Amino acid sequence: MTLILSNDDVERLLTMPDCIEALEQAYLDMAEGRGISRQRSDCITPTTYGEDAIYGLKSMDGVVPSLGVGAIRINSDIVTNPLVGNARRRVKIPAAPNNRYVGLVLLFSTHNGEPLAIFPDGVLQRMRVGATNGLGVKYMARENARSIGILGSGWQAETQLTAACAVRKIETVKCFSPNEENREAFCARMTQLLKIPVTSVSQPEEAVAGADIVMCSSNSLDPIFFQGWIEPGMHLSSIKKPEIEPDAIRAANRVAVHTHDTSPILVVAKGANFREDTKDAGWNAANKIDFKAYPALPELISGRAVGRANDAEVTCFLNNLGLGYQFAAAGSVIYKRAKEQNVGIGLPTDWFTETVHP
């Protein structure tokens, strides 16, 4: 049987410590060349949805042989890039029937090739981003880090804080985002969830001042953290390249990246209004930085690179591009737990296999 799981199932089956541990072990395999991941690819075309929107078909995949799984994550997106305040944003539109998004993870067995499970990508998407940045905190932030300043209060921000709190004994958090209503609601929710004070502030400088860890968690295509805000001993963290300005990256004593793949493979059709590929914005942000010169996360975890030498150093982790490998590693935990707990709907595997030679 092939398991069909929901986002609710995924959320119940996978905790943040589980996700961090699964990725950490899988990155050790990657460091040794035993696990592999294919660079993400995006096909971008015009769409009839609207003049300022684009259609994107995105895929990424990876295989963790030690876990016996491979996974592919596929997104079928309608995307817009509105200007919010002074920053250009990347906003996905729930344009599918019943105002829904489209993202799927397909999990396969490396033992016989069969499809093991199919589930939406939404919950796992933000958990694997949070867990990845949590590993950045684990290997690069000061051991005595107790405070966080977070820029952003959206979908990704919750798991950023959850992951950081899983690897450090965080005592206080200050949060800034431009939408006051969202920010206040986020702070109230996270205060209750984390059992520590998460305070809303009205300016980004106020959020980062005095913070041991600064986490950027936005959908901005422009920088939101700047060199002048750096303080000795800080750890800087971003979930995409544009968030930290290049001068701030260069000012850090140590920088590490998630992967040496600096951007997706982009195939853009004529007529697509693709703002994310314009000069000095989106994927071209920080194009004067040589990301391949920095160690990648597997090198930190395996001990081949040093994340921090002393408490005075400024460190920076850039989660510059996601990997399909993450969905395989965490997906294996989800599948194992689902089987153990009899969660999900089983469909005949014959529905997803064939007798005709492909």
C-alpha positions in Angstrom: 0.0 0.0 0.0 1.1 3.6 -0.7 0.3 5.9 2.2 -1.6 9.2 1.6 -0.9 11.6 4.4 -2.2 15.1 5.2 -0.4 18.2 6.5 -2.1 17.5 9.8 -0.7 14.0 9.8 2.8 15.3 9.1 2.5 17.9 11.9 1.5 15.2 14.4 4.2 12.7 13.3 7.3 15.0 13.1 8.6 17.1 15.9 11.3 19.8 15.5 13.9 17.8 17.4 13.1 14.8 15.2 13.6 16.9 12.0 16.8 18.4 13.3 18.2 14.9 14.2 17.1 13.4 10.8 18.8 16.2 8.8 21.9 16.2 11.0 22.5 12.5 10.4 21.6 12.7 6.7 24.1 15.6 6.2 26.9 13.4 7.6 26.0 10.9 4.9 26.2 13.7 2.3 29.6 14.9 3.6 30.9 11.4 3.0 29.3 11.2 -0.5 26.8 8.6 0.5 23.7 10.8 0.1 23.0 12.8 -3.0 20.8 15.7 -4.0 19.8 17.3 -7.3 19.9 21.0 -7.8 16.4 22.6 -7.6 14.9 23.6 -11.0 12.2 26.1 -11.8 10.2 26.5 -15.0 8.7 30.0 -15.2 6.0 31.0 -17.6 3.3 33.6 -18.0 -0.1 32.8 -16.6 -3.7 33.9 -17.3 -4.2 34.4 -13.6 -3.0 38.0 -13.9 -0.6 40.4 -15.6 1.7 40.7 -12.6 1.7 37.0 -11.8 3.8 34.1 -13.1 3.4 30.3 -13.1 6.2 28.3 -11.6 6.7 24.5 -11.8 9.4 23.7 -9.3 11.1 20.4 -8.4 13.9 19.1 -6.2 14.9 15.6 -5.3 17.4 13.7 -3.2 18.3 10.1 -2.1 19.4 8.9 1.4 20.5 5.3 0.7 21.2 4.6 4.4 17.5 5.3 5.1 16.4 3.4 2.0 14.4 6.4 0.6 14.4 8.9 -2.2 12.1 11.9 -2.5 10.9 14.5 -5.0 9.2 17.7 -4.0 7.0 19.3 -6.6 5.3 22.7 -6.6 2.8 24.1 -9.0 2.7 27.8 -8.1 1.1 31.1 -9.0 3.5 33.8 -7.7 3.3 37.6 -7.5 6.0 40.1 -6.4 4.1 43.1 -4.8 5.9 46.1 -3.3 5.2 46.2 0.5 6.5 49.4 2.0 10.1 49.7 0.6 10.6 46.0 0.0 9.7 43.8 -2.9 8.0 40.6 -1.7 7.5 37.1 -3.1 3.9 36.1 -2.5 2.4 32.7 -3.5 -1.3 32.9 -4.4 -3.7 30.1 -3.3 -5.2 30.0 -6.8 -6.1 26.3 -7.0 -9.8 25.4 -6.5 -11.1 26.3 -3.0 -8.3 28.8 -2.5 -5.5 26.2 -2.1 -1.8 25.9 -2.8 -0.2 23.0 -4.7 2.9 21.3 -3.3 3.5 17.5 -3.0 6.2 15.2 -1.7 6.6 11.8 -3.2 8.6 9.3 -1.1 10.1 6.2 -2.8 11.9 3.0 -1.7 15.5 2.6 -2.8 15.1 -1.2 -2.2 12.5 -1.9 -4.9 11.5 1.5 -6.3 8.0 1.5 -5.0 6.1 4.7 -4.0 5.9 4.6 -0.2 4.0 7.8 0.5 2.5 11.0 -0.9 1.8 14.0 1.2 1.6 17.8 0.9 4.8 19.8 1.3 3.6 22.7 3.4 4.3 21.6 7.0 7.5 19.8 6.1 8.6 22.7 4.0 8.8 25.1 6.9 10.0 22.5 9.4 13.0 21.5 7.2 13.9 25.2 6.7 13.6 25.8 10.5 15.7 22.6 11.3 18.4 23.7 8.8 18.8 27.1 10.4 18.6 25.4 13.8 21.6 23.4 12.8 23.3 26.6 11.8 22.6 27.9 15.3 23.9 24.7 16.9 27.2 24.8 15.1 27.8 28.5 14.8 26.1 30.5 17.6 27.7 31.0 21.0 27.0 28.2 23.5 25.7 30.8 25.9 23.3 32.5 23.4 20.1 33.4 25.3 18.4 36.0 23.2 17.0 36.2 19.6 16.0 39.1 17.4 13.8 37.9 14.6 12.8 39.9 11.5 9.5 38.4 10.2 6.3 37.0 11.7 5.0 34.9 8.8 4.8 31.2 7.9 8.5 30.4 8.3 9.1 32.5 11.5 7.5 30.0 13.9 9.7 27.1 13.0 12.8 29.4 13.0 12.2 30.2 16.6 11.2 26.6 17.5 14.4 25.2 16.0 16.7 27.8 17.7 15.0 27.0 21.0 15.6 23.3 20.4 19.4 23.8 20.3 20.0 26.7 22.6 18.5 27.7 26.0 16.8 30.8 24.7 15.2 33.1 27.3 13.9 36.2 25.3 12.9 37.0 21.8 12.2 40.4 20.2 10.2 40.4 16.9 9.8 43.0 14.2 7.7 42.7 11.0 6.0 45.5 9.1 2.5 44.2 9.7 1.7 45.2 13.3 -1.4 43.0 13.5 0.4 39.9 12.3 3.4 40.7 14.5 1.3 41.1 17.7 -0.6 37.8 17.0 2.7 36.0 16.3 4.3 37.2 19.5 1.3 36.1 21.6 1.2 32.7 19.9 4.9 32.1 20.3 5.0 33.3 23.9 2.5 30.6 24.7 4.1 27.9 22.6 7.7 28.5 23.7 7.0 29.5 27.3 9.3 32.5 27.1 8.6 36.2 26.4 8.4 36.9 22.7 8.0 40.7 22.5 6.8 42.8 19.6 8.8 45.9 18.6 8.1 48.6 16.1 11.5 48.9 14.4 13.9 46.3 13.1 16.9 48.0 14.8 15.1 47.5 18.1 14.6 43.8 17.5 18.3 43.1 16.7 20.0 45.4 19.2 21.7 43.3 21.8 20.5 40.0 20.4 22.8 37.0 20.5 21.1 35.5 17.5 19.5 37.4 14.6 17.1 35.4 12.5 15.8 36.7 9.2 12.5 35.0 8.2 10.8 37.0 5.5 9.6 36.8 1.9 11.6 39.9 1.0 13.5 40.1 -2.3 15.5 43.0 -0.8 17.9 43.1 2.2 16.3 43.5 5.6 19.5 43.2 7.8 22.4 45.6 7.4 26.1 45.8 8.3 25.6 48.7 10.7 23.5 46.5 13.0 26.2 43.9 13.6 27.4 43.5 17.2 30.4 41.4 18.5 29.5 37.7 19.1 26.3 37.8 17.0 25.1 34.9 15.0 23.2 35.9 11.8 20.8 33.6 10.1 18.8 33.9 6.9 16.3 31.7 5.0 17.2 33.1 1.6 20.1 35.0 -0.1 18.6 38.6 -0.3 17.8 39.0 3.4 21.3 40.0 4.6 23.1 42.7 2.7 26.4 41.7 1.1 28.4 44.1 3.3 27.1 42.4 6.4 28.0 39.0 5.1 31.5 40.2 4.3 31.8 41.7 7.8 31.2 38.4 9.5 34.2 36.5 10.7 32.8 33.1 9.6 30.2 32.4 7.0 28.6 29.1 6.1 26.0 28.2 3.5 23.4 25.4 3.2 24.6 24.3 -0.2 27.1 25.3 -2.8 24.3 25.4 -5.4 23.9 29.2 -5.5 20.5 29.3 -7.3 18.0 27.1 -9.0 18.2 26.0 -12.6 15.9 28.7 -14.1 14.1 28.2 -17.4 12.0 31.3 -18.1 9.6 31.6 -21.0 9.2 34.7 -23.1 6.7 37.1 -21.6 7.0 36.0 -18.0 7.1 38.9 -15.6 9.8 37.3 -13.5 11.1 40.0 -11.1 13.2 37.5 -9.1 15.8 37.3 -11.9 16.3 41.0 -12.3 19.6 42.7 -11.6 20.6 42.8 -7.9 17.2 41.3 -6.8 15.9 37.9 -5.9 18.3 35.2 -7.0 20.8 37.8 -8.2 21.0 39.4 -4.7 24.5 39.2 -3.2 25.9 38.2 -6.6 29.2 39.8 -5.6 29.6 37.2 -2.9 31.4 33.9 -3.8 29.1 31.5 -2.0 31.2 28.5 -3.2 34.1 29.8 -1.2 32.2 29.2 2.1 31.8 25.8 3.8 28.5 24.1 3.5 26.4 22.8 6.4 27.6 19.1 5.9 31.2 20.3 6.4 30.3 22.0 9.7 28.4 18.9 11.0 31.2 16.5 9.9 33.9 18.7 11.6 35.6 19.6 8.4 34.9 23.3 8.9 34.8 25.3 12.1 31.7 27.3 12.9 33.0 29.5 15.7 36.4 29.9 17.3 35.5 32.2 20.2 32.6 34.2 21.7 33.6 37.5 20.0 33.3 36.2 16.4 30.4 37.2 14.3 29.1 34.2 12.5 26.6 34.0 9.6 24.6 31.1 8.2 22.9 31.5 4.9 20.2 29.0 4.0 20.7 30.0 0.4 18.8 27.2 -1.4 16.7 24.2 -0.3 17.5 20.6 -1.1 15.2 17.7 -2.1 17.5 15.7 0.1 15.8 17.3 3.2 12.4 15.9 2.1 13.9 12.4 1.8 15.6 12.5 5.2 12.6 13.9 7.2 10.1 12.0 5.0 11.7 8.7 6.2 10.8 9.6 9.8 7.3 10.6 8.8 6.7 7.4 6.9 8.2 5.2 9.7 6.0 6.9 12.4 2.9 6.7 10.1 3.4 2.9 9.7 4.0 2.4 13.4 0.9 4.5 14.4 -1.4 3.4 11.6 -1.8 6.9 10.3 -2.9 7.9 6.8 -4.9 6.3 4.0 -3.5 3.3 2.2 -4.1 3.1 -1.5 -3.1 0.1 -3.7 0.5 0.6 -4.8 -0.6 -0.9 -8.2 -2.3 2.4 -8.8 1.0 4.1 -8.9 3.1 1.5 -10.7 2.8 -0.1 -14.2 3.4 -3.2 -16.2 4.4 -1.3 -19.3 8.2 -0.7 -19.5 8.7 3.1 -18.9 
